[in-house]
Amino acid sequence: GIPVVYIPAKSRHEIIPVVEKALPLLQGTRIGLATVVQHLHTLPETTRYLEAKGFRVQHPRRGPWAHETGQVLGCDYFGLKRIEPEVDSFLVIGSYFHALGASLSVQKPTILADPYDGTVRLLDQDRDRIIRQRYAMVEKARQANNFGIIVSTKPGQSNPTIAINIQHQLEENGKKATILYADEVVPDKLLDFTDIDAFVDTACPRLALDDPERFSKPIVTRDEIMVAIGASTWEQLLERGLVRL
């Protein structure tokens, strides 16, 4: 492959105005503060501001893919899970995409503060809506008999061992399962598999969680399929978090 060098780009947007706007939405005094890579350099200033307002601030530690303290990625919120028992609510500085992922990964209130458009938003209702959608999707998968297990060939998203394990568990439960490899997991590439009843996404879970209506068949994550076959419970899934790569 071709070597790729990732160079973080720092945003010049002012952070404090949108954080100030978000203050009324924060719940409790113990705040988990996280952001995306372009705003990481603003965390010390934001932390001092919140502490001056009487809050105690915690930052998530590094995760499998988020390599900096305080950082979240679209599929890596492990740092938030680790500090969840120690905070009352989370404040995520960044986009709706990242804040929504955080809210689906934890059970504490999550507040978005977007420096680009000035949006502040408590995401409890968004989280509840998607949880209802996912529960319905799991129920559809529970009724399916023929599964296509999607494996991405992208570095960092390829989980063939997990796919094989899921295939074995489905077959042990009397289901048929075929492993499908793809570079890009897009709806058009799945249209030809007319005999498949439901798909299992072992790549980035956001593919299944964010836009399930784009797919013509039910699509569940690797954790949701375990609920569908009875290997795990819905309550255990919610406690663990819906977003896991």
C-alpha positions as CSV (number, residue, x, y, z in Angstrom):
1,G,0.0,0.0,0.0
2,I,0.9,3.7,-0.3
3,P,2.2,5.2,3.0
4,V,-0.1,7.8,4.4
5,V,0.9,10.6,6.8
6,Y,-1.8,12.1,8.9
7,I,-1.3,15.7,9.9
8,P,-3.8,17.1,12.4
9,A,-5.2,20.5,11.4
10,K,-6.1,22.9,14.1
11,S,-9.3,24.9,13.9
12,R,-9.1,28.6,14.5
13,H,-12.7,28.9,15.7
14,E,-13.4,30.4,19.1
15,I,-14.7,27.7,21.5
16,I,-15.7,29.6,24.6
17,P,-18.8,31.4,23.1
18,V,-20.4,28.1,22.2
19,V,-19.4,26.5,25.5
20,E,-20.9,29.4,27.4
21,K,-24.1,28.9,25.4
22,A,-24.1,25.2,26.4
23,L,-23.8,25.9,30.2
24,P,-27.6,25.8,30.9
25,L,-27.8,22.3,29.3
26,L,-25.1,20.7,31.5
27,Q,-26.4,18.4,34.2
28,G,-24.7,18.1,37.5
29,T,-21.3,19.5,38.4
30,R,-19.0,16.7,37.1
31,I,-18.5,17.1,33.4
32,G,-16.8,14.8,30.9
33,L,-15.3,17.0,28.3
34,A,-14.3,15.7,24.9
35,T,-13.6,17.0,21.4
36,V,-12.4,16.1,17.9
37,V,-8.8,16.4,16.8
38,Q,-9.1,19.9,15.3
39,H,-10.2,21.4,18.6
40,L,-7.9,19.4,21.0
41,H,-5.6,22.4,21.5
42,T,-8.5,24.3,23.0
43,L,-9.2,21.8,25.8
44,P,-7.0,23.5,28.5
45,E,-8.7,26.8,27.9
46,T,-12.2,25.2,27.9
47,T,-11.4,23.2,31.1
48,R,-10.2,26.4,32.9
49,Y,-13.4,28.2,31.8
50,L,-15.7,25.4,33.1
51,E,-13.8,25.1,36.3
52,A,-14.1,28.8,36.9
53,K,-17.9,28.3,36.5
54,G,-17.8,25.7,39.3
55,F,-17.6,22.4,37.3
56,R,-15.3,19.6,37.8
57,V,-13.9,18.4,34.5
58,Q,-12.7,15.0,33.4
59,H,-11.2,14.2,30.0
60,P,-11.4,10.7,28.4
61,R,-8.1,8.9,28.1
62,R,-6.7,7.5,24.9
63,G,-8.7,4.7,23.2
64,P,-7.9,2.1,20.5
65,W,-8.1,4.7,17.7
66,A,-8.3,8.0,19.6
67,H,-4.7,8.6,20.3
68,E,-4.9,11.8,22.4
69,T,-6.4,12.5,25.8
70,G,-9.8,14.2,25.4
71,Q,-10.2,13.0,21.8
72,V,-13.2,11.1,20.4
73,L,-13.6,9.6,17.0
74,G,-16.7,8.5,15.1
75,C,-16.2,4.9,16.2
76,D,-14.0,5.2,19.3
77,Y,-15.7,6.4,22.5
78,F,-13.9,3.9,24.9
79,G,-12.5,6.9,26.8
80,L,-15.9,8.2,27.6
81,K,-17.1,4.8,28.9
82,R,-14.1,4.6,31.3
83,I,-14.9,7.9,32.9
84,E,-18.7,7.6,32.8
85,P,-19.1,6.5,36.5
86,E,-17.2,9.7,37.5
87,V,-19.3,12.3,35.6
88,D,-22.9,13.5,35.6
89,S,-23.0,14.6,31.9
90,F,-20.8,14.9,28.8
91,L,-20.0,17.9,26.7
92,V,-18.7,17.2,23.2
93,I,-17.2,20.0,21.3
94,G,-17.5,19.2,17.6
95,S,-20.0,18.0,15.1
96,Y,-23.4,16.4,15.5
97,F,-21.9,13.2,14.1
98,H,-19.4,12.9,16.9
99,A,-21.7,14.0,19.7
100,L,-24.4,11.6,18.5
101,G,-21.9,8.7,18.6
102,A,-21.0,9.7,22.1
103,S,-24.6,9.7,23.2
104,L,-25.1,6.2,21.8
105,S,-22.0,5.0,23.7
106,V,-22.9,6.2,27.2
107,Q,-26.0,6.4,29.3
108,K,-25.3,9.8,30.8
109,P,-26.8,13.0,29.2
110,T,-24.7,14.2,26.3
111,I,-24.6,17.8,25.1
112,L,-23.3,19.0,21.7
113,A,-21.5,22.3,21.3
114,D,-20.7,23.0,17.6
115,P,-18.2,25.8,17.2
116,Y,-18.9,26.1,13.5
117,D,-22.6,26.9,13.5
118,G,-23.0,27.7,17.2
119,T,-25.4,24.8,17.8
120,V,-25.9,23.6,21.3
121,R,-28.1,20.6,21.9
122,L,-29.0,18.0,24.5
123,L,-29.0,14.7,22.6
124,D,-31.2,12.6,24.8
125,Q,-34.2,12.6,22.4
126,D,-31.9,11.8,19.5
127,R,-30.5,8.9,21.4
128,D,-33.9,7.5,22.4
129,R,-35.1,7.7,18.8
130,I,-32.2,5.7,17.5
131,I,-32.4,3.2,20.3
132,R,-36.1,2.5,19.4
133,Q,-35.0,2.1,15.7
134,R,-32.3,-0.3,16.6
135,Y,-34.6,-2.4,18.8
136,A,-36.9,-2.7,15.9
137,M,-34.0,-3.7,13.6
138,V,-32.8,-6.3,16.1
139,E,-36.3,-7.8,16.1
140,K,-36.3,-8.0,12.3
141,A,-32.9,-9.7,12.4
142,R,-34.3,-12.2,14.9
143,Q,-36.8,-13.3,12.3
144,A,-34.3,-13.6,9.5
145,N,-32.9,-17.0,8.3
146,N,-30.3,-16.0,5.7
147,F,-27.6,-13.6,6.7
148,G,-24.8,-11.7,4.8
149,I,-21.9,-10.8,7.1
150,I,-20.1,-7.8,5.8
151,V,-16.3,-7.5,6.2
152,S,-14.7,-4.3,5.1
153,T,-11.2,-4.5,3.5
154,K,-10.3,-1.0,4.8
155,P,-7.4,-0.9,7.3
156,G,-8.8,-0.4,10.8
157,Q,-12.3,-1.6,9.9
158,S,-11.5,-5.2,8.8
159,N,-12.6,-7.8,11.3
160,P,-12.6,-11.2,9.5
161,T,-12.1,-13.1,12.7
162,I,-15.2,-11.6,14.3
163,A,-17.1,-12.3,11.1
164,I,-16.2,-16.0,11.2
165,N,-17.2,-16.2,14.8
166,I,-20.5,-14.6,14.0
167,Q,-21.0,-17.0,11.1
168,H,-20.4,-20.0,13.4
169,Q,-22.8,-18.8,16.0
170,L,-25.5,-18.1,13.4
171,E,-25.1,-21.6,12.0
172,E,-25.2,-23.1,15.5
173,N,-28.6,-21.4,15.8
174,G,-29.9,-22.9,12.6
175,K,-29.3,-19.9,10.4
176,K,-27.5,-19.6,7.1
177,A,-24.6,-17.1,6.9
178,T,-22.3,-16.0,4.1
179,I,-19.3,-13.7,4.6
180,L,-19.2,-10.8,2.1
181,Y,-16.0,-8.7,1.5
182,A,-16.3,-5.1,0.4
183,D,-14.0,-2.1,0.2
184,E,-16.9,0.4,0.4
185,V,-20.0,-0.7,2.3
186,V,-22.7,1.1,0.3
187,P,-26.3,0.0,-0.3
188,D,-25.8,-0.4,-4.1
189,K,-23.3,-3.1,-3.6
190,L,-25.7,-5.2,-1.6
191,L,-28.7,-5.0,-4.0
192,D,-27.6,-8.1,-5.9
193,F,-27.8,-10.4,-2.8
194,T,-31.6,-10.9,-3.2
195,D,-31.6,-14.1,-1.1
196,I,-30.2,-12.4,1.9
197,D,-32.7,-11.6,4.6
198,A,-30.5,-9.4,6.8
199,F,-27.0,-8.1,6.9
200,V,-24.5,-8.0,9.8
201,D,-22.1,-5.0,9.7
202,T,-18.6,-5.9,11.2
203,A,-17.0,-2.7,9.9
204,C,-17.7,0.7,11.3
205,P,-20.9,0.4,13.3
206,R,-22.0,3.9,12.3
207,L,-22.8,2.4,8.8
208,A,-25.7,0.5,10.4
209,L,-26.6,2.9,13.2
210,D,-26.8,6.2,11.4
211,D,-28.5,5.5,8.0
212,P,-30.3,2.1,8.1
213,E,-33.0,3.4,5.8
214,R,-30.4,3.6,3.0
215,F,-30.3,-0.2,2.9
216,S,-33.0,-2.3,1.3
217,K,-32.7,-5.1,4.0
218,P,-32.3,-4.9,7.8
219,I,-28.7,-4.3,8.8
220,V,-27.4,-4.8,12.4
221,T,-24.1,-4.4,14.1
222,R,-21.9,-7.2,15.4
223,D,-23.2,-6.6,18.9
224,E,-26.8,-6.4,17.9
225,I,-26.7,-9.8,16.1
226,M,-25.7,-11.3,19.5
227,V,-28.9,-9.9,21.0
228,A,-30.9,-11.3,18.0
229,I,-29.7,-14.8,18.6
230,G,-30.0,-14.7,22.4
231,A,-26.2,-14.7,23.2
232,S,-26.6,-11.3,24.9
233,T,-29.5,-9.1,26.1
234,W,-30.7,-5.7,25.0
235,E,-30.0,-4.3,28.4
236,Q,-26.4,-5.5,28.3
237,L,-25.9,-3.9,24.9
238,L,-27.2,-0.6,26.0
239,E,-24.9,-0.7,29.1
240,R,-21.9,-1.5,26.9
241,G,-22.9,1.1,24.3
242,L,-24.1,0.8,20.7
243,V,-20.9,2.1,19.1
244,R,-18.0,-0.3,19.1
245,L,-15.4,-1.0,16.4
